[in-house]
Amino acid sequence: MIILVMIEIVAALVIIDRAAAAAKLGADERSITACVLAFLFAIFPSAVFGQREHIAVVAMTPFVAIAAIRWRGLAPGPVAILAGLGAGLAMSLKPYLTLVVGLPIILCVLRQRSIRPLFSPEACAAAAVVVGYAAVLAIFFPAYLLTFAPMVTAAYVPLRMDFGDLLFFPAVMLVASVGLVRLLAPQDFKWEGGATPWLAAAVGGAASFIIQGKGWTYTAFALCMFASAAPLLQARTKTLRLPVMICALAAIVCIGSRLSLQVRPFPPLEGRILALAKHPRLITIGDHVALGHPLVRQINATWAGNTCGQALAAGSMLQQKSSQLPEGERAKLDGIINFERRLLLADLRAGRPNVILVDTYLLSSMPFDWLAWANSDPDLKAELSRYREVEDADSRVRILVDPSGSE
């Protein structure tokens, strides 16, 4: 995975450099751009490295770089098509990031008072990838659109932080980015400068972070990446004063420390599970993906399920607990909960796990008996009856093991 991401990073840097060469930018500017972006791609992400957002942001950065080239009235050459393909891939991976590539184009449309930027080679290539992806999804995976997407919309999307709590970090990031751009850019800096598309991409990243509403570190990566790139790419334009260097370094360290935060909600489980079964077939009952992953790879186990947990059921139950719902809405959420039980039952029957990890919290925020939730279904209770619970009164996680298949 690391090798594949590094290959993607090199490809993105090559595309950006070829576009800069076609635009006849100076060798010094191209070298500094490559160094800054290599740092932001490979080192800056820290714990976010290899996440879906990291992969998507690397793929879409050439598109933003070409928008900055066009903003300066230069031509990036035919390599712009490759940048568009990368942006289309990124938007397919994470549709929220459409705002990151969309805002620079909208600025170009407003500046030129023309819709021509919407039909640039890179924009057309990006649109073609997104439309093609949507067509494949509709033709070959209709169950996602007709079954899962409505449930996600009903049960998962509403789980979000308060707007005020979400707004603080993006606001600080954008203000700091604009301030550093002003310090690092030439004295005659105006919004027509090359930093503007990068700032627009940062605003798009902030909007994506707020719209998703989860507040997780990796959902802020697009904001952090482009808000950092905007001022750093201006540093070449004049000799830096020491106070400015200190401020810029402090900002990068603060942002990097946020990206390096890792929440570990579960105790170490590797040794305990391996003591029960070698190369176990593993499944979890609960809503937190981090209970089973990357644990299953760390202990060379086999994942016995088709999903990573019961997140939709958790969202449905939380909504039922926290609000007065119309009868029709409550029935819809009950249907989602029952759907998750059917999936779990199918996984137990088909996957035949010999170790089951059961969480004891709902959305990591309140105690919840997931085992009782499963046993409330007669069929699930019958399947779980062949498991015995490993005694451990101090652990958040309950461990069930099948005595007949634990060797």
C-alpha positions in Angstrom: 0.0 0.0 0.0 2.8 2.4 0.9 4.6 1.6 -2.4 1.4 2.2 -4.4 0.8 5.6 -2.7 4.4 6.6 -3.3 4.0 5.7 -7.0 0.9 7.9 -7.1 2.8 10.7 -5.5 5.6 10.5 -8.0 3.1 10.4 -10.9 1.3 13.5 -9.5 4.6 15.4 -9.2 5.6 14.5 -12.7 2.3 15.7 -14.1 2.6 19.0 -12.2 6.2 19.5 -13.4 5.3 18.8 -17.0 2.5 21.3 -16.9 4.9 23.9 -15.4 7.4 23.2 -18.1 4.8 23.6 -20.8 3.8 26.9 -19.2 7.5 27.9 -19.4 7.9 28.5 -15.6 11.4 28.9 -14.4 13.5 25.9 -13.2 13.8 27.4 -9.6 10.0 27.8 -9.3 9.5 24.2 -10.6 12.1 22.8 -8.2 10.6 24.6 -5.2 7.1 23.5 -6.2 8.2 19.9 -6.4 9.9 20.0 -3.0 7.0 21.6 -1.3 4.4 19.2 -2.7 6.6 16.2 -2.1 6.8 17.2 1.6 3.0 17.8 1.7 2.3 14.5 0.0 4.7 12.2 1.7 5.6 13.5 5.2 3.0 16.0 6.2 0.0 13.5 6.2 1.5 11.5 9.1 -1.2 9.2 10.4 -3.5 10.1 7.5 -1.0 8.6 5.0 -2.8 6.0 2.9 -6.3 7.0 3.9 -8.8 7.4 1.1 -8.7 11.2 1.6 -4.9 11.2 1.2 -5.1 9.2 -2.0 -7.8 11.4 -3.4 -6.0 14.7 -2.5 -2.8 13.5 -4.2 -4.8 12.6 -7.3 -6.6 16.0 -7.5 -3.6 18.2 -6.7 -2.4 18.3 -10.3 -5.8 19.7 -11.3 -5.5 22.5 -8.7 -1.9 23.2 -9.9 -3.1 23.5 -13.5 -5.9 25.8 -12.3 -3.2 28.0 -10.8 -1.2 28.0 -14.0 -4.2 29.0 -16.0 -5.0 31.7 -13.4 -1.7 33.3 -14.4 -2.7 33.3 -18.0 -0.4 30.4 -19.0 -1.0 27.2 -20.9 -0.3 23.8 -19.1 -0.2 21.8 -22.3 -1.8 18.4 -23.1 -0.7 16.9 -19.7 -3.8 18.7 -18.3 -5.9 15.8 -19.5 -4.0 13.5 -17.1 -4.7 16.0 -14.3 -8.4 15.9 -15.1 -8.4 12.1 -15.0 -6.8 12.2 -11.5 -9.4 14.7 -10.3 -12.2 12.5 -11.7 -10.8 9.5 -9.8 -10.5 11.6 -6.6 -14.2 12.8 -6.9 -15.3 9.2 -7.5 -13.4 8.0 -4.4 -14.8 10.9 -2.2 -17.6 12.9 -3.8 -17.4 15.6 -1.1 -14.0 16.6 -2.5 -15.8 17.9 -5.7 -15.8 21.2 -3.9 -12.0 21.2 -3.8 -11.7 21.1 -7.6 -15.0 23.0 -8.2 -14.2 26.2 -6.5 -11.1 27.1 -8.5 -13.1 26.5 -11.7 -16.0 28.7 -10.4 -13.5 31.5 -9.6 -12.2 31.2 -13.2 -15.7 31.4 -14.6 -16.4 34.5 -12.5 -13.1 36.2 -13.3 -13.5 35.6 -17.1 -17.2 36.1 -17.1 -17.4 33.1 -19.3 -18.2 29.4 -19.0 -15.2 28.4 -21.1 -13.3 27.2 -18.0 -16.0 24.6 -17.5 -15.0 23.0 -20.8 -11.2 23.0 -20.4 -9.5 19.7 -21.3 -8.9 18.8 -17.6 -12.5 19.7 -16.6 -13.9 17.5 -19.4 -11.6 14.6 -18.5 -12.7 14.8 -14.9 -16.3 14.9 -15.8 -15.9 11.9 -18.1 -14.4 9.8 -15.3 -17.2 10.8 -12.8 -20.0 10.1 -15.3 -18.4 6.8 -16.3 -18.0 5.8 -12.7 -21.7 6.7 -12.0 -22.8 4.6 -15.0 -20.8 1.6 -13.9 -22.3 2.0 -10.4 -25.8 2.1 -11.7 -25.4 -0.8 -14.1 -23.4 -3.2 -12.1 -24.1 -2.3 -8.5 -27.7 -1.2 -8.4 -28.1 -2.5 -4.9 -25.8 0.2 -3.6 -28.0 2.9 -5.1 -31.4 1.3 -4.3 -30.7 -0.4 -1.0 -27.6 0.9 0.8 -27.5 4.6 -0.2 -31.0 5.3 1.2 -30.1 3.5 4.5 -26.8 5.4 4.8 -28.7 8.7 4.2 -31.2 7.8 6.9 -29.0 6.3 9.5 -25.3 7.4 9.0 -25.3 10.9 7.4 -27.3 12.5 10.3 -24.5 11.5 12.8 -22.5 14.7 13.0 -20.9 17.2 15.4 -22.4 20.5 16.2 -21.8 23.1 13.5 -20.1 25.5 15.9 -17.6 22.8 17.0 -16.9 22.0 13.3 -16.4 25.6 12.2 -13.5 26.6 14.6 -10.7 24.6 13.0 -11.4 25.4 9.4 -11.8 29.1 10.2 -8.4 29.2 12.0 -6.8 27.3 9.2 -8.1 29.6 6.4 -7.3 32.8 8.3 -3.8 31.6 9.0 -3.3 30.5 5.4 -4.4 33.9 4.1 -2.1 35.6 6.6 0.9 33.6 5.6 0.2 34.1 1.9 0.2 37.9 2.6 3.5 37.6 4.4 5.2 35.4 1.9 3.9 36.9 -1.3 5.4 39.9 -3.0 4.6 43.4 -1.7 2.3 44.1 -4.6 0.3 40.9 -3.9 -3.2 40.9 -5.2 -5.9 38.2 -5.5 -4.9 37.8 -9.1 -1.8 36.0 -7.9 -1.1 32.3 -8.3 -2.0 31.5 -4.7 -5.7 32.2 -5.2 -6.7 28.8 -6.7 -4.8 27.1 -3.9 -6.8 29.1 -1.4 -10.0 28.3 -3.2 -9.1 24.6 -3.0 -8.5 25.1 0.8 -12.0 26.7 1.1 -13.4 23.6 -0.7 -11.6 21.3 1.7 -13.0 23.3 4.6 -16.5 23.0 3.1 -16.0 19.3 2.6 -14.9 18.9 6.3 -17.9 20.8 7.6 -20.5 19.0 5.3 -19.3 15.6 6.3 -19.7 16.7 9.9 -17.8 13.9 11.6 -14.8 15.9 12.7 -12.4 13.1 12.1 -8.8 14.0 11.4 -8.5 12.5 7.9 -11.6 14.4 6.7 -9.7 17.6 7.3 -6.7 16.6 5.2 -7.8 18.4 2.0 -8.2 21.6 4.0 -4.8 21.1 5.7 -3.0 20.2 2.5 -4.2 23.1 0.3 -4.2 25.7 3.1 -0.5 24.8 3.7 0.4 24.7 0.0 -1.0 28.2 -0.7 1.6 30.1 1.4 4.5 27.7 1.0 4.4 27.9 -2.7 4.8 31.7 -2.4 8.0 31.5 -0.3 10.2 31.6 -3.4 9.2 35.2 -4.2 11.4 37.0 -1.7 13.9 36.5 1.1 12.2 35.3 4.2 12.6 37.2 7.4 13.2 35.2 10.5 9.9 36.0 12.3 8.0 34.8 9.1 10.0 31.6 9.0 9.3 30.9 12.6 5.5 31.6 12.2 5.4 29.3 9.1 7.3 26.5 10.8 5.1 26.7 13.9 2.0 26.6 11.8 3.2 23.5 9.9 4.2 21.8 13.2 0.7 22.5 14.7 -1.1 21.2 11.6 1.1 18.1 11.4 0.5 17.4 15.1 -3.2 17.4 14.5 -2.8 15.0 11.5 -0.7 12.7 13.6 -3.4 12.2 16.3 -4.6 8.6 16.5 -7.5 7.6 18.7 -7.1 4.1 20.0 -10.5 3.2 21.7 -9.7 -0.4 22.2 -7.2 -2.3 24.4 -4.5 -4.5 22.9 -6.2 -7.7 21.7 -3.6 -9.4 19.6 -2.0 -11.6 22.2 -5.3 -12.6 23.8 -6.9 -13.7 20.5 -3.8 -15.6 19.3 -3.8 -17.5 22.6 -7.3 -18.7 21.8 -6.9 -19.5 18.1 -4.1 -19.5 15.6 -5.0 -17.8 12.3 -8.6 -17.3 13.5 -11.7 -16.5 11.5 -12.7 -13.2 13.0 -15.8 -11.1 13.0 -17.1 -8.2 15.2 -20.4 -7.2 16.7 -20.5 -3.4 17.1 -20.3 -0.2 15.1 -16.6 0.8 15.3 -14.5 -0.3 12.4 -11.3 0.0 14.4 -12.3 -3.0 16.6 -11.6 -5.5 13.8 -9.3 -3.5 11.5 -6.3 -3.5 11.2 -6.3 -6.1 13.9 -7.4 -8.9 11.5 -4.2 -8.2 9.4 -1.9 -7.8 12.3 -2.7 -11.3 13.6 -2.9 -12.9 10.2 -6.5 -13.8 10.6 -9.3 -14.1 8.1 -12.2 -11.7 8.1 -15.4 -13.8 8.2 -17.9 -11.0 7.4 -19.1 -9.0 4.5 -19.2 -5.7 6.4 -17.0 -4.0 9.0 -19.7 -3.6 11.6 -23.2 -2.5 12.4 -22.8 1.3 11.9 -26.2 1.7 10.3 -27.9 0.0 13.2 -26.0 2.1 15.6 -27.0 5.3 13.9 -30.6 4.1 13.7 -30.7 3.3 17.4 -29.1 6.6 18.4 -31.7 8.5 16.5 -34.5 6.5 18.1 -33.0 7.3 21.5 -32.4 11.0 21.0 -35.5 12.4 19.2 -39.2 12.1 18.9 -39.7 10.5 15.5 -42.9 10.1 13.4 -44.1 6.5 13.3 -43.1 6.1 9.6 -39.6 7.3 10.3 -39.3 5.0 13.3 -40.5 2.1 11.2 -37.8 2.9 8.5 -35.1 2.9 11.2 -36.4 -0.4 12.6 -36.1 -1.9 9.1 -32.5 -0.8 8.9 -31.7 -2.4 12.3 -33.4 -5.6 11.2 -31.4 -5.5 7.9 -28.1 -5.3 9.9 -29.2 -8.3 12.0 -29.9 -10.3 8.8 -26.4 -9.4 7.4 -24.8 -10.5 10.7 -26.8 -13.7 10.6 -25.7 -14.4 7.1 -22.0 -13.7 8.0 -22.2 -16.1 11.0 -23.6 -18.9 8.9 -21.5 -18.4 5.8 -18.2 -17.2 7.4 -18.3 -19.6 10.4 -16.0 -17.4 12.6 -14.3 -19.0 15.5 -13.7 -15.7 17.4 -16.2 -12.9 17.8 -15.3 -9.5 19.3 -18.3 -7.7 20.8 -18.1 -4.0 21.6 -19.8 -2.6 24.8 -20.4 1.0 23.6 -22.7 2.6 21.1 -20.7 4.9 18.8 -18.0 5.1 21.5 -20.2 7.5 23.4 -22.5 5.4 25.6 -22.5 1.9 27.2 -24.5 -0.5 25.1 -25.0 -4.3 25.2 -24.3 -5.4 21.6 -24.5 -9.0 22.6 -28.0 -8.5 24.0 -28.9 -6.7 20.8 -27.8 -9.7 18.7 -29.5 -12.2 21.0 -32.8 -10.4 20.8 -33.2 -12.1 17.4 -34.0 -15.8 17.8 -32.0 -16.9 14.8 -28.9 -15.0 15.9 -29.3 -16.3 19.4 -29.3 -19.8 18.1 -26.1 -19.2 16.1 -24.3 -17.5 19.0 -25.3 -20.2 21.5 -22.3 -22.4 20.4 -19.9 -19.7 21.5 -18.5 -19.3 25.0 -17.4 -15.9 26.4 -13.8 -15.5 27.6 -13.7 -14.1 31.1 -12.2 -10.7 31.3 -13.9 -8.2 33.6 -11.5 -5.3 32.9 -11.8 -5.1 29.1 -14.1 -3.0 27.0 -14.3 -5.8 24.5 -16.1 -9.1 25.1 -14.5 -12.1 23.4 -16.6 -15.0 22.2 -14.9 -18.2 21.0 -16.2 -21.3 19.4 -14.6 -24.2 21.4 -15.0 -26.6 18.5 -13.1 -24.4 16.0 -10.5 -22.6 18.2 -7.5 -24.8 17.5 
